[in-house]
């Protein structure tokens, strides 16, 4: 019996979404905001899975920043590790990019790191 090994790359499964984001997901409340846009909770209409969608306004990005963001998508597509956020799909329309990722609860990692550093130094927490 011939046992051929097949390597499956996660980037084969992460594709540009067909249709619009709202066709596939119900958009929920804002989880966070940044310089280029916001992150919202969303729910997959068929599976009811909770996910996060990063909504990035093109008007806030120059061509180089848009290229960097597309590179980020391509990098995340190829990664599969428990400590790296998983990307499911992405969408694009005239005004925005939408990156759908797993929803990770617990707040901002940076805030957690600062709190830990301050607590180990015996400094009062803000």
GURO-866256 format. One record per residue: residue number from 1; residue in three letters; chain; x, y, z of N, C-alpha, C in turn. Coordinates in Angstrom, 3 decimals. Layout:
# residues N
   nr  rest  kette    n_east   n_north      n_up   ca_east  ca_north     ca_up    c_east   c_north      c_up
  NUM   ALA      A         X         Y         Z         X         Y         Z         X         Y         Z
...
This chain:
# residues 126
   nr  rest  kette    n_east   n_north      n_up   ca_east  ca_north     ca_up    c_east   c_north      c_up
    1   UNK      A     0.844    -1.176     0.000     0.000     0.000     0.000     0.896     1.248     0.000
    2   UNK      A     0.671     2.110    -0.951     1.433     3.357    -1.078     0.847     4.410    -0.149
    3   UNK      A     1.666     4.885     0.792     1.205     5.923     1.726     1.893     7.229     1.379
    4   UNK      A     1.218     8.023     0.594     1.743     9.320     0.190     1.357    10.352     1.230
    5   UNK      A     2.332    11.132     1.671     2.060    12.184     2.647     1.685    13.465     1.911
    6   UNK      A     0.640    14.081     2.391     0.180    15.334     1.807     0.283    16.410     2.863
    7   UNK      A     0.984    17.484     2.548     1.090    18.618     3.460    -0.014    19.603     3.112
    8   UNK      A    -0.831    19.915     4.102    -1.934    20.848     3.887    -1.563    22.171     4.531
    9   UNK      A    -1.558    23.219     3.745    -1.220    24.560     4.206    -2.511    25.304     4.523
   10   UNK      A    -2.570    25.938     5.715    -3.792    26.644     6.111    -4.172    27.761     5.145
   11   UNK      A    -3.201    28.277     4.394    -3.519    29.357     3.457    -4.431    28.886     2.316
   12   UNK      A    -4.510    27.559     2.131    -5.430    27.041     1.118    -6.879    27.259     1.516
   13   UNK      A    -7.130    27.397     2.820    -8.490    27.513     3.320    -8.913    28.955     3.574
   14   UNK      A    -7.970    29.863     3.691    -8.278    31.274     3.949    -8.312    31.991     2.612
   15   UNK      A    -9.490    32.391     2.219    -9.654    33.017     0.915   -10.402    34.337     1.058
   16   UNK      A   -10.358    35.118     0.007   -11.161    36.328    -0.034   -12.623    35.903    -0.077
   17   UNK      A   -13.430    36.455     0.832   -14.831    36.079     0.942   -15.630    36.405    -0.305
   18   UNK      A   -16.592    35.562    -0.594   -17.494    35.790    -1.719   -18.695    36.594    -1.220
   19   UNK      A   -19.149    37.552    -1.981   -20.256    38.396    -1.551   -19.754    39.477    -0.610
   20   UNK      A   -20.637    39.897     0.280   -20.260    40.940     1.232   -20.144    40.351     2.628
   21   UNK      A   -19.459    41.065     3.484   -19.300    40.640     4.873   -20.662    40.404     5.518
   22   UNK      A   -21.592    41.312     5.285   -22.917    41.212     5.913   -23.763    40.053     5.366
   23   UNK      A   -23.399    39.532     4.201   -24.073    38.331     3.698   -23.738    37.124     4.570
   24   UNK      A   -22.531    37.099     5.096   -22.010    35.931     5.816   -22.085    36.109     7.333
   25   UNK      A   -21.926    37.365     7.809   -21.827    37.626     9.243   -22.844    38.659     9.713
   26   UNK      A   -23.317    38.468    10.927   -24.104    39.492    11.610   -23.097    40.298    12.431
   27   UNK      A   -23.085    41.609    12.231   -22.097    42.470    12.868   -22.609    42.915    14.231
   28   UNK      A   -21.741    42.823    15.240   -22.096    43.177    16.607   -21.390    44.428    17.086
   29   UNK      A   -21.191    44.506    18.393   -20.644    45.714    19.032   -19.133    45.858    18.817
   30   UNK      A   -18.652    47.068    19.061   -17.237    47.399    18.903   -16.453    46.789    20.068
   31   UNK      A   -15.369    46.085    19.730   -14.475    45.508    20.739   -13.276    46.410    20.999
   32   UNK      A   -12.879    47.189    19.996   -11.723    48.068    20.136   -11.595    48.973    18.927
   33   UNK      A   -10.789    50.027    19.094   -10.574    50.982    18.006    -9.098    51.293    17.874
   34   UNK      A    -8.699    51.632    16.642    -7.308    51.976    16.377    -7.217    53.076    15.347
   35   UNK      A    -5.993    53.329    14.890    -5.736    54.427    13.962    -6.424    54.229    12.612
   36   UNK      A    -6.546    52.990    12.156    -7.076    52.733    10.829    -8.524    52.280    10.825
   37   UNK      A    -9.082    51.953    11.980   -10.449    51.468    12.004   -10.820    50.891    13.354
   38   UNK      A   -11.619    49.823    13.329   -12.122    49.240    14.571   -12.224    47.728    14.446
   39   UNK      A   -12.382    47.086    15.596   -12.624    45.646    15.640   -14.000    45.447    16.251
   40   UNK      A   -14.814    44.627    15.575   -16.174    44.350    16.043   -16.372    42.853    16.225
   41   UNK      A   -17.255    42.520    17.143   -17.694    41.151    17.288   -18.614    40.841    16.113
   42   UNK      A   -18.529    39.653    15.573   -19.456    39.251    14.521   -19.825    37.786    14.725
   43   UNK      A   -20.961    37.395    14.169   -21.456    36.030    14.297   -21.704    35.469    12.905
   44   UNK      A   -21.116    34.310    12.636   -21.318    33.654    11.339   -22.784    33.253    11.240
   45   UNK      A   -23.442    33.648    10.185   -24.890    33.435    10.054   -25.273    31.951    10.020
   46   UNK      A   -24.468    31.100     9.420   -24.808    29.677     9.336   -24.400    28.898    10.576
   47   UNK      A   -23.130    29.063    11.001   -22.604    28.242    12.094   -22.849    28.837    13.473
   48   UNK      A   -23.185    30.136    13.533   -23.403    30.866    14.791   -22.121    31.045    15.604
   49   UNK      A   -20.966    30.801    14.984   -19.691    30.991    15.668   -19.407    32.478    15.847
   50   UNK      A   -18.915    32.837    17.046   -18.509    34.214    17.330   -17.091    34.410    16.798
   51   UNK      A   -16.900    35.494    16.076   -15.592    35.841    15.538   -15.374    37.337    15.703
   52   UNK      A   -14.207    37.790    15.364   -13.907    39.219    15.389   -13.638    39.664    13.960
   53   UNK      A   -14.044    40.876    13.635   -13.748    41.415    12.309   -13.047    42.756    12.477
   54   UNK      A   -11.876    42.850    11.875   -11.120    44.093    11.868   -11.587    44.871    10.645
   55   UNK      A   -12.159    46.055    10.867   -12.693    46.895     9.793   -11.713    48.052     9.587
   56   UNK      A   -11.078    48.079     8.433   -10.041    49.070     8.149   -10.496    49.993     7.030
   57   UNK      A   -10.521    51.281     7.314   -10.953    52.271     6.324    -9.801    52.582     5.367
   58   UNK      A   -10.062    52.434     4.089    -9.043    52.700     3.083    -8.627    54.164     3.066
   59   UNK      A    -9.573    55.061     3.360    -9.261    56.502     3.323    -8.213    56.881     4.366
   60   UNK      A    -8.055    56.066     5.415    -7.066    56.336     6.457    -5.713    55.710     6.145
   61   UNK      A    -5.594    55.051     4.987    -4.377    54.340     4.635    -3.864    54.793     3.277
   62   UNK      A    -2.551    55.030     3.202    -1.990    55.301     1.875    -1.711    53.960     1.183
   63   UNK      A    -1.228    54.006    -0.034    -1.017    52.779    -0.825    -0.025    51.834    -0.136
   64   UNK      A     1.032    52.390     0.458     2.026    51.553     1.141     1.401    50.853     2.350
   65   UNK      A     0.586    51.560     3.113    -0.080    50.964     4.276    -1.078    49.883     3.848
   66   UNK      A    -1.763    50.101     2.730    -2.675    49.082     2.206    -1.894    47.829     1.788
   67   UNK      A    -0.740    48.030     1.170     0.097    46.899     0.766     0.608    46.134     1.988
   68   UNK      A     0.981    46.875     3.036     1.436    46.246     4.274     0.318    45.431     4.902
   69   UNK      A    -0.879    45.965     4.892    -2.030    45.268     5.464    -2.325    43.986     4.678
   70   UNK      A    -2.266    44.033     3.352    -2.475    42.833     2.539    -1.376    41.808     2.795
   71   UNK      A    -0.167    42.282     3.050     0.932    41.384     3.402     0.651    40.711     4.754
   72   UNK      A     0.082    41.464     5.710    -0.297    40.905     7.009    -1.318    39.780     6.814
   73   UNK      A    -2.284    40.007     5.952    -3.291    38.977     5.669    -2.610    37.728     5.116
   74   UNK      A    -1.719    37.913     4.149    -1.036    36.765     3.549    -0.163    36.031     4.553
   75   UNK      A     0.469    36.768     5.466     1.287    36.136     6.508     0.408    35.335     7.452
   76   UNK      A    -0.682    35.938     7.942    -1.583    35.231     8.855    -2.202    34.002     8.199
   77   UNK      A    -2.461    34.074     6.901    -3.045    32.942     6.180    -2.160    31.715     6.261
   78   UNK      A    -0.853    31.920     6.275     0.082    30.794     6.221     0.447    30.256     7.604
   79   UNK      A     0.010    30.901     8.670     0.386    30.490    10.024    -0.707    29.658    10.677
   80   UNK      A    -0.289    28.659    11.414    -1.214    27.832    12.176    -0.534    27.458    13.482
   81   UNK      A    -0.784    28.235    14.526    -0.144    28.039    15.825    -1.129    28.473    16.903
   82   UNK      A    -1.190    27.762    18.027    -2.167    28.108    19.071    -1.974    29.498    19.683
   83   UNK      A    -0.785    30.082    19.557    -0.526    31.401    20.136    -0.631    32.539    19.122
   84   UNK      A    -1.099    32.234    17.933    -1.267    33.253    16.894    -2.732    33.251    16.466
   85   UNK      A    -3.319    34.442    16.432    -4.727    34.560    16.066    -4.965    33.959    14.682
   86   UNK      A    -6.043    33.204    14.559    -6.369    32.556    13.289    -7.233    33.479    12.443
   87   UNK      A    -6.911    33.553    11.172    -7.715    34.327    10.231    -8.589    33.341     9.464
   88   UNK      A    -9.869    33.687     9.313   -10.801    32.821     8.608   -10.992    33.240     7.156
   89   UNK      A   -11.195    34.535     6.940   -11.379    35.054     5.594   -11.274    36.564     5.632
   90   UNK      A   -11.259    37.157     4.473   -11.233    38.615     4.399   -12.114    39.078     3.247
   91   UNK      A   -12.561    40.307     3.383   -13.437    40.919     2.383   -12.880    42.296     2.050
   92   UNK      A   -13.290    42.817     0.922   -12.893    44.159     0.517   -14.036    44.769    -0.260
   93   UNK      A   -14.316    46.039     0.028   -15.245    46.786    -0.803   -14.576    48.093    -1.184
   94   UNK      A   -15.323    49.011    -1.740   -14.747    50.274    -2.209   -14.073    51.080    -1.106
   95   UNK      A   -14.635    51.032     0.094   -14.172    51.898     1.181   -13.385    51.200     2.274
   96   UNK      A   -13.508    49.868     2.400   -12.932    49.186     3.554   -12.363    47.812     3.218
   97   UNK      A   -11.440    47.375     4.100   -11.001    45.994     4.164   -11.616    45.400     5.433
   98   UNK      A   -11.970    44.115     5.396   -12.525    43.421     6.552   -11.735    42.130     6.741
   99   UNK      A   -11.120    41.974     7.900   -10.356    40.764     8.194   -11.075    40.020     9.310
  100   UNK      A   -11.565    38.816     9.022   -12.315    38.028     9.993   -11.357    37.052    10.671
  101   UNK      A   -11.264    37.158    11.998   -10.364    36.315    12.784   -11.117    35.651    13.920
  102   UNK      A   -10.424    34.758    14.604   -11.036    34.172    15.792   -11.220    35.267    16.835
  103   UNK      A   -12.245    35.115    17.671   -12.518    36.076    18.735   -11.804    35.590    19.991
  104   UNK      A   -10.882    36.397    20.471   -10.129    36.055    21.677   -10.564    37.002    22.777
  105   UNK      A   -11.065    36.425    23.863   -11.549    37.236    24.972   -10.430    37.515    25.963
  106   UNK      A   -10.628    38.503    26.793    -9.675    38.764    27.854    -9.029    40.131    27.816
  107   UNK      A    -9.344    40.951    26.843    -8.814    42.306    26.813    -7.521    42.419    26.027
  108   UNK      A    -6.891    43.567    26.162    -5.677    43.881    25.422    -4.464    43.193    26.041
  109   UNK      A    -3.681    42.508    25.218    -2.472    41.842    25.684    -1.488    42.855    26.264
  110   UNK      A    -1.328    44.005    25.617    -0.395    45.026    26.091    -0.751    45.462    27.511
  111   UNK      A    -2.035    45.702    27.784    -2.463    46.111    29.131    -2.133    45.039    30.161
  112   UNK      A    -2.306    43.783    29.788    -2.008    42.665    30.687    -0.512    42.588    30.990
  113   UNK      A     0.311    42.794    29.984     1.765    42.771    30.169     2.193    43.898    31.098
  114   UNK      A     1.683    45.110    30.888     2.031    46.254    31.739     1.607    45.987    33.178
  115   UNK      A     0.423    45.431    33.378    -0.056    45.122    34.723     0.869    44.127    35.405
  116   UNK      A     1.316    43.110    34.683     2.225    42.103    35.252     3.574    42.713    35.596
  117   UNK      A     4.104    43.549    34.695     5.399    44.200    34.946     5.296    45.081    36.184
  118   UNK      A     4.251    45.882    36.284     4.072    46.767    37.436     3.903    45.984    38.726
  119   UNK      A     3.202    44.859    38.687     2.978    44.085    39.914     4.249    43.393    40.383
  120   UNK      A     5.139    43.041    39.456     6.399    42.398    39.856     7.414    43.398    40.365
  121   UNK      A     7.249    44.665    40.052     8.129    45.715    40.535     7.643    46.334    41.841
  122   UNK      A     6.466    45.910    42.254     5.919    46.476    43.480     5.371    47.883    43.285
  123   UNK      A     5.137    48.262    42.053     4.612    49.590    41.765     3.100    49.542    41.801
  124   UNK      A     2.467    50.639    42.187     0.999    50.660    42.164     0.486    50.578    40.738
  125   UNK      A    -0.596    49.852    40.585    -1.207    49.726    39.259    -2.122    50.902    39.008
  126   UNK      A    -2.142    51.364    37.767    -3.000    52.484    37.389    -4.416    52.044    37.255
